[in-house]
Amino acid sequence: MYRLTTVDLQLKQIMRDLKHHDPQKRYEALCALEQLSEEEIELQPAFIRKMIAYAAETFPDPVDEWDDPSYHVLQFALYFVSAQFVPNVLEHFACFSSAAKEMAFCYVCELGDEQYDEALYHIVHSELQQQTFSIPWEQLRHRLNVIKKLIDHDYAYLPSDLFCWLLLHLHREGVACHLQQDEIVSILIRQYRQTKEMYAPYDADYSPMFVFRFWKENYLSIRADMHVCLSLMEFYFNEEIATLLQEALSFRDPTIQARAIVTALQHRLTVADDVLLACANNIESASLLYEEMERIGKKQLFPMEANKLNHFAKSHLFYVLTHEYGVVPNDIEMINHIEMENEYNEKVRYYFLAYVDEQEKYVAWVGVYVQSQDGRSMFEYTYVPFIPIQQYSIEEHKKYFIEQIKQEQQTEHTLFRQQWTFRWTNILSYTVLMLFICSRWLVAVEEKSVFLYVLSFLLTALGIVFVVNDWRKRNREIVLTTKKLMYADRWDIREIPLNQIKRVTFEKRKNRYHIFQRKSEHIVIYDERHEQLAFPKDDINEEQFVLLLRHATNHLQPPPHIQK
């Protein structure tokens, strides 16, 4: 039914069927749209804009959850990631379905620059009162202007837990709001007391087994709200807050206790040595406490007897097991460690641990700790194979793990590739151009007209410029892999390992691929000191490239600074 000659025709037929009164027709159209989305296709920007507008049109009443053409059409259109479509998404935003609005909101937050902050604010401002879709608040984390305006002008419409979370994020980013401090403290204390009332029934029976096996989401949500309130108290203080902090230092949840310790230290309140030591020795809170004390510049107060790398490795494994695998270990034991060089020629260490679950002891590896830097710098790599430790000897476990690491180091996946190759369409263009110029010369010779001779000469010169200019662009390639970034053209091949990328900027440069050089935006890659490579921004999907580069370098410490 949808095997038509071009993608455009297929999509037009699909969009017609999505308005059909028969649900079966709409279902078949959605299936065809999903199948088309899995193919590598190219669409003109004008057609994508039409699809965005189409997603805002009126469709037949849905018969089931799947029957949401607005969402599916918009999802298909937004597969083509580009900031040029942000104005179109905003123009039609009000007419999208609820699910489509949520997706469109995320798209604008991700790709829109600061000029769209006002539009985002008006969407959220309106939504707080009308509630037509679920606002993905996490996507607003980097839109500080929007958050600031919401705190200053719309705080009365914000739930107090959300208000505290947004305000804490502003403070952590160093952005001041203009809301009266007395009003903020009042909301903060009220939210903390409400959350503490919900926490109180759990405190006496607290244990990791109850938290991650029986209490689960309900308790973890309460704990998260307690963390936010206690963290926000770092920036606001009075006698009542001091009393609340002293009380929180006695709570049985070690992570809440760690938050209270950090905030108390910030306000120069006394923290008993035994409380500090107990929290530092607890594997559930050790890493959190150290990292937070390091953040506020008080890591020298961390108990030295607990400041051991293997202790932090056990704490990190506990977090991964409980939060990512739903495993609550009865015990975690340090077995050994291995040291080796990684793909960046750095000395690294992996810790070999064993944990007990359901009376069975299993293997786990925690790393990657970089030995050339300070003792706690690490890239996230926690490997939990669910292999009983008695299945192999210690040396065999080490051997298998080393083999796996070396295999992963040698594996290189391509994340982004842009090539400029010579295609048959270029031959056709050259042929048409040549025939046209030849015909002009034949007419000029036949007419023996000076004007036609001059015109033919100018056309020939322009044709030569076009061909040479096009030829200069060929054989260029940009490749981003999980290991490196490579750029090749007719003149040379340049590449840089990802760990050496320190800065990515957008700069005006002369375009070497045009005969008449003009300045255009280039993406410029720097290492610690020098520029390593640069290429024109217009020739690639900039948004997609930057997103993939962030994804590929997020694990580096520190990741490169990428200009927004």
C-alpha positions in Angstrom: 0.0 0.0 0.0 2.8 2.4 0.9 5.4 1.2 -1.7 5.4 4.5 -3.6 8.2 5.9 -5.6 9.6 8.5 -3.2 9.7 9.0 0.5 7.8 12.3 0.1 4.9 10.5 -1.6 4.9 7.8 1.1 4.7 10.4 3.8 1.9 12.3 2.1 -0.1 9.1 1.8 0.6 8.2 5.5 -0.5 11.7 6.6 -3.7 11.4 4.6 -4.5 8.0 6.2 -3.8 9.4 9.7 -7.0 11.5 9.4 -9.1 8.5 8.2 -12.2 7.8 10.2 -11.3 4.1 10.3 -9.0 3.3 13.2 -7.5 0.4 11.3 -6.4 2.7 8.5 -4.8 5.0 11.1 -3.0 2.0 12.7 -1.6 0.9 9.4 -0.4 4.4 8.7 1.4 4.6 12.0 3.0 1.2 11.4 4.2 2.5 8.0 5.5 5.7 9.6 7.4 3.7 12.3 8.9 1.4 9.6 10.0 4.5 7.6 11.6 6.0 10.7 14.0 3.0 10.9 15.4 3.7 7.4 18.1 6.2 6.5 16.3 8.9 4.6 16.7 12.5 3.8 14.0 15.1 3.8 14.0 18.7 2.7 13.7 21.2 5.6 10.5 22.6 4.0 8.9 19.2 4.1 9.9 18.7 7.8 8.3 22.0 8.6 5.1 20.9 6.9 5.1 17.7 9.1 5.5 19.8 12.2 2.6 21.9 11.2 0.6 18.8 10.3 1.2 17.4 13.8 -0.7 20.4 15.2 -3.9 19.7 13.1 -7.1 18.1 14.3 -7.3 14.3 14.2 -10.2 11.9 14.8 -11.0 11.1 18.4 -8.5 8.4 19.7 -9.7 4.9 20.3 -6.7 3.7 22.3 -3.4 4.9 23.7 -1.5 4.2 20.4 -3.9 6.4 18.5 -2.0 9.7 18.8 -1.0 10.9 15.3 0.1 14.3 16.6 2.8 12.6 18.8 4.0 10.1 16.2 4.2 12.6 13.3 6.1 15.1 15.4 8.4 12.3 16.7 9.2 11.4 13.1 9.9 15.1 12.1 12.1 15.7 15.2 14.3 12.7 14.3 16.0 15.3 12.1 17.7 17.2 14.9 18.3 20.8 14.0 17.9 24.1 15.8 16.3 25.6 12.6 13.1 23.8 13.4 12.7 25.2 17.0 10.7 28.3 15.8 8.3 26.0 13.9 7.8 23.8 17.0 7.1 26.8 19.2 4.7 28.3 16.6 2.5 25.2 16.7 3.1 24.1 20.3 -0.4 25.0 21.6 -2.1 22.7 19.1 0.0 19.5 19.8 -1.4 16.6 21.8 -0.3 16.3 25.4 2.4 13.7 24.6 3.6 15.7 21.6 3.8 18.8 23.8 6.1 17.0 26.2 8.4 15.9 23.4 8.4 19.3 21.8 9.3 21.0 25.1 12.3 18.7 25.5 13.4 19.5 21.9 13.2 23.2 22.4 15.1 22.9 25.8 17.8 20.8 24.2 18.4 22.8 21.0 17.0 26.3 21.5 19.4 29.0 22.6 18.7 31.8 25.1 16.5 33.7 22.6 13.8 31.1 23.2 13.9 31.4 27.0 11.0 33.8 27.0 8.9 31.4 24.9 9.7 28.6 27.3 8.8 30.7 30.3 5.4 31.5 28.8 4.7 27.8 28.1 5.5 26.9 31.7 3.7 29.9 33.1 0.6 29.0 31.2 0.9 25.3 32.0 1.2 25.8 35.7 -2.4 27.1 35.6 -4.0 25.1 32.8 -2.2 21.7 33.2 -2.5 20.3 29.7 0.7 18.3 29.7 3.3 17.0 32.2 6.2 19.5 32.2 9.6 17.6 32.0 11.3 19.7 34.7 14.6 17.9 34.4 14.9 19.4 30.9 14.8 22.9 32.3 17.9 22.4 34.5 20.1 24.4 32.0 17.6 27.1 31.3 18.6 29.2 34.3 16.8 32.4 33.0 13.5 30.5 32.9 14.0 29.0 36.3 14.9 32.4 37.8 11.8 34.0 36.3 9.6 31.1 37.6 11.1 31.5 41.1 10.7 35.3 41.1 7.2 35.5 39.6 5.4 32.1 39.7 6.5 30.7 43.1 2.9 30.7 44.3 1.9 28.2 41.6 4.9 25.9 42.2 4.6 22.9 44.6 6.9 23.6 47.5 9.1 20.5 46.7 9.5 21.6 43.1 10.2 25.2 44.3 13.0 24.0 46.6 14.5 21.8 43.9 14.6 24.6 41.3 15.9 27.1 43.8 18.7 24.8 44.9 19.7 24.3 41.3 19.9 28.1 40.9 22.2 28.4 43.9 24.4 25.6 42.8 24.8 27.4 39.4 25.6 30.7 41.2 22.4 32.5 40.0 20.7 34.9 42.4 16.9 35.3 42.5 15.0 38.4 43.7 12.4 36.7 45.9 12.4 37.9 49.5 14.6 35.8 51.7 11.9 35.6 54.4 9.4 34.2 51.9 12.0 31.6 50.8 12.8 30.5 54.3 9.1 30.2 55.1 8.6 27.9 52.2 11.8 25.9 52.9 10.9 25.3 56.5 7.3 24.4 55.7 8.5 21.9 53.0 11.1 20.4 55.3 8.7 19.9 58.2 6.2 18.2 55.9 8.8 15.9 54.4 10.2 15.1 57.9 6.7 14.0 59.0 6.6 11.6 56.1 10.2 10.4 56.9 9.6 10.0 60.7 7.7 6.6 60.6 10.7 5.0 58.7 13.5 6.3 60.9 13.4 3.8 63.7 13.4 0.7 61.4 15.9 2.1 58.8 18.0 -0.4 57.0 19.2 -0.7 53.4 17.3 -4.0 53.0 14.0 -2.2 53.9 14.8 0.8 51.7 15.6 -1.1 48.5 13.5 -4.3 48.9 10.3 -3.2 50.7 10.0 0.6 50.9 11.5 1.4 47.5 10.1 4.3 45.4 8.0 5.8 48.2 10.8 6.1 50.6 13.4 7.1 48.0 11.2 10.0 46.9 10.9 11.2 50.6 14.7 10.8 51.0 15.3 12.8 47.9 13.1 15.7 49.2 15.0 15.6 52.5 18.3 15.9 50.6 17.0 18.9 48.6 15.8 20.7 51.8 19.0 20.1 53.8 21.1 21.1 50.8 19.1 24.3 50.4 19.7 25.1 54.0 23.3 25.8 53.1 22.2 29.1 51.6 19.6 30.1 54.2 20.0 30.1 58.0 18.2 31.1 61.2 17.8 29.7 64.6 15.0 27.4 63.6 17.1 25.9 60.8 20.0 25.4 63.2 17.6 23.4 65.5 16.4 21.3 62.6 20.0 20.6 61.5 21.0 19.4 64.9 18.0 17.1 64.9 18.9 15.7 61.4 22.4 14.8 62.6 20.7 12.0 64.7 18.7 10.5 61.9 19.4 6.8 61.1 19.5 7.2 57.3 23.3 7.8 56.8 22.8 9.7 53.5 20.4 12.2 55.2 22.9 12.4 58.0 25.7 13.2 55.5 23.7 16.0 54.0 23.0 17.4 57.5 26.7 17.2 58.4 27.8 19.2 55.3 25.2 21.9 55.8 26.1 22.1 59.5 29.8 22.5 58.7 28.9 25.3 56.2 27.3 27.2 59.1 30.1 26.4 61.5 27.8 24.3 63.7 29.4 21.6 65.9 29.4 18.1 64.5 30.3 15.4 67.0 33.4 13.3 66.0 31.5 10.0 66.5 28.7 11.2 64.2 31.2 12.2 61.5 33.2 9.0 61.8 30.1 6.7 61.7 28.9 8.4 58.6 32.3 8.2 56.9 32.6 4.5 57.8 29.2 3.6 56.4 29.5 2.3 52.8 26.2 3.8 51.9 27.3 7.4 52.7 31.1 7.4 52.6 31.5 8.6 49.0 28.6 11.1 49.3 30.1 12.6 52.5 33.6 12.9 51.1 32.5 14.4 47.8 30.3 17.0 49.5 33.0 17.9 52.0 35.4 18.3 49.1 32.8 20.5 47.3 32.6 22.9 50.3 36.4 22.9 50.8 36.4 21.0 54.1 37.7 17.6 53.0 40.5 17.9 55.5 37.9 17.3 58.2 37.0 13.9 56.7 38.2 11.2 59.2 41.6 9.9 57.9 40.9 6.3 59.1 38.0 6.1 56.6 39.8 7.9 53.8 40.9 4.8 52.0 40.5 4.2 48.3 39.2 0.7 48.7 36.6 1.9 51.2 35.3 4.4 48.5 35.3 1.5 46.0 33.0 -0.5 48.2 30.8 2.5 48.7 30.5 3.0 45.0 29.7 -0.6 44.4 27.0 -0.5 47.0 25.4 2.4 45.2 25.5 0.7 41.8 24.1 -2.6 43.1 21.2 -1.0 44.9 20.3 1.8 42.4 21.0 0.1 39.1 20.6 -3.7 39.7 18.1 -3.8 42.6 20.6 -5.9 44.6 21.0 -5.3 48.3 24.3 -6.8 49.3 24.6 -8.4 52.8 28.3 -7.8 52.7 31.0 -6.3 50.4 34.5 -7.6 50.6 37.7 -6.3 49.0 39.5 -9.2 47.3 42.3 -7.6 45.3 43.1 -5.1 42.6 44.8 -4.9 39.2 46.8 -2.1 37.7 47.3 -1.5 33.9 47.5 1.1 31.2 44.3 2.4 29.6 43.9 3.5 26.0 45.2 7.0 26.9 48.5 5.5 28.3 47.5 6.4 31.9 48.1 4.1 34.9 44.7 3.0 36.1 43.5 0.7 38.9 40.4 -1.6 39.0 39.3 -3.0 42.4 38.2 -6.7 42.6 35.4 -7.1 45.1 33.0 -9.7 46.2 29.4 -9.1 47.5 27.0 -11.5 49.1 23.4 -11.7 47.8 21.0 -14.4 48.9 23.8 -16.3 50.7 25.8 -16.5 47.4 29.1 -14.6 46.9 29.5 -12.8 43.5 32.3 -11.0 41.7 32.3 -7.3 40.9 34.9 -4.8 39.5 35.0 -1.1 40.3 37.1 1.5 38.6 38.6 3.2 36.7 40.8 5.0 39.3 43.5 7.1 37.6 46.8 6.6 39.4 48.6 9.6 37.8 46.1 12.1 39.3 44.9 12.3 42.9 44.0 9.1 44.6 40.2 9.3 44.0 39.9 10.5 40.4 38.0 7.9 38.5 36.2 7.2 35.2 32.9 5.4 35.8 33.4 1.7 35.1 31.6 -0.8 37.4 31.3 -4.3 36.0 28.9 -6.7 37.7 28.9 -10.0 35.7 26.8 -12.0 38.3 29.5 -14.8 38.3 29.9 -16.7 41.6 33.4 -16.1 43.0 34.0 -19.9 43.6 33.4 -20.6 39.9 37.0 -19.6 39.1 40.2 -19.0 41.0 41.2 -15.4 41.8 43.9 -15.4 39.1 41.4 -16.7 36.5 38.9 -14.0 37.4 41.7 -11.4 37.0 42.8 -12.9 33.7 39.2 -12.9 32.2 38.6 -9.3 33.3 41.9 -8.1 31.8 41.1 -9.8 28.5 37.7 -8.1 28.5 39.2 -4.7 29.2 41.7 -5.1 26.4 39.1 -6.2 24.0 36.9 -3.1 24.9 39.9 -0.8 24.5 40.5 -2.2 21.0 36.8 -1.8 20.0 36.1 1.5 18.3 32.5 2.5 17.4 31.7 5.2 14.9 29.3 7.7 16.4 29.2 10.3 13.6 30.4 10.4 10.0 30.0 13.0 7.3 31.5 12.4 3.8 31.6 14.5 0.6 31.9 11.9 -2.1 31.5 12.1 -5.9 28.1 10.9 -7.0 26.3 10.3 -10.3 24.2 13.4 -9.7 27.5 15.4 -9.9 28.3 13.9 -13.3 24.8 14.8 -14.5 25.3 18.4 -13.3 28.6 18.7 -14.9 27.2 17.3 -18.2 24.3 19.7 -18.2 26.6 22.6 -17.5 29.0 21.6 -20.2 26.3 21.2 -22.8 24.8 24.5 -21.9 28.1 26.3 -22.2 28.9 24.6 -25.5 25.5 25.6 -26.9 26.2 29.2 -26.0 29.6 29.1 -27.8 27.9 27.5 -30.9 25.3 30.3 -30.9 28.1 32.9 -30.5 30.1 31.5 -33.4 27.0 31.3 -35.6 25.8 34.8 -34.8 29.4 36.3 -34.7 28.3 38.6 -32.0 30.8 40.2 -29.7 28.2 40.3 -26.9 27.6 36.6 -27.2 31.3 35.9 -27.2 31.8 37.9 -24.0 28.7 36.2 -22.5 30.0 32.7 -23.4 33.4 33.5 -22.0 31.9 34.7 -18.7 29.7 31.5 -18.5 32.8 29.4 -19.2 34.7 31.2 -16.4 31.8 30.8 -14.0 31.5 27.1 -15.0 35.2 26.5 -14.3 34.9 28.3 -10.9 31.9 26.0 -10.1 33.7 22.8 -11.1 36.9 23.7 -9.3 35.0 24.8 -6.2 33.0 21.6 -6.1 36.2 19.5 -6.7 37.9 21.2 -3.8 35.0 20.0 -1.5 35.4 16.4 -2.5 37.2 13.7 -0.5 36.4 15.4 2.8 35.4 13.4 5.8 34.6 14.0 9.4 34.5 10.9 11.7 33.7 10.9 15.4 34.4 7.5 17.1 34.4 6.4 20.7 38.2 7.0 20.7 39.0 9.9 18.5 37.9 12.7 16.2 39.3 12.7 12.6 39.0 15.2 9.8 40.4 14.6 6.3 40.4 16.7 3.1 42.5 16.8 -0.1 45.4 18.3 1.7 45.9 16.3 4.9 44.3 14.0 7.5 44.2 15.3 11.1 42.9 13.5 14.2 42.9 14.0 17.9 42.1 11.4 20.7 39.0 12.4 22.7 40.9 12.7 26.0 43.1 15.4 24.4 40.1 17.6 23.4 40.0 20.4 26.0 37.9 23.1 24.2 35.5 23.3 21.3 34.6 26.8 20.0 32.7 28.3 17.1 34.8 30.9 15.2 34.7 33.0 12.0 37.3 31.6 9.6 38.1 31.9 5.9 36.7 28.9 4.1 39.5 27.2 2.3 37.0 25.2 0.1 35.8 28.3 -1.8 37.9 29.9 -4.5 36.7 33.3 -3.4 37.4 32.9 0.3 34.8 34.3 2.6 34.6 34.1 6.4 32.1 31.6 7.8 31.5 29.8 11.1 33.9 27.0 11.8 34.0 24.4 14.6 37.5 24.6 16.1 39.0 21.8 18.3 41.7 22.7 20.8 43.9 20.5 23.0 45.6 21.9 26.2 47.4 24.6 24.3 46.9 24.6 20.5 44.3 24.3 17.8 44.2 20.8 16.4 41.6 21.0 13.6 38.8 23.1 12.2 36.0 22.6 9.7 33.0 24.6 8.4 30.0 24.4 10.6 27.5 24.7 7.7 28.6 21.4 6.1 27.4 19.2 9.0 24.4 18.8 11.3 26.0 20.9 14.1 23.4 19.9 16.8 23.8 16.2 16.2 27.6 16.5 16.1 27.8 18.4 19.4 25.3 16.1 21.2 27.3 13.0 20.1 30.6 14.7 21.1 29.2 15.5 24.6 28.0 11.9 24.9 31.5 10.5 23.8 33.4 12.7 26.3 31.2 13.0 29.3 33.1 10.2 31.1 36.4 12.2 30.9 37.6 14.1 34.0 37.1 16.9 33.2 35.1 16.7 30.0 36.0 19.3 27.3 34.4 22.7 27.4 32.0 22.9 24.4 30.8 26.4 23.6 27.1 26.8 23.6 
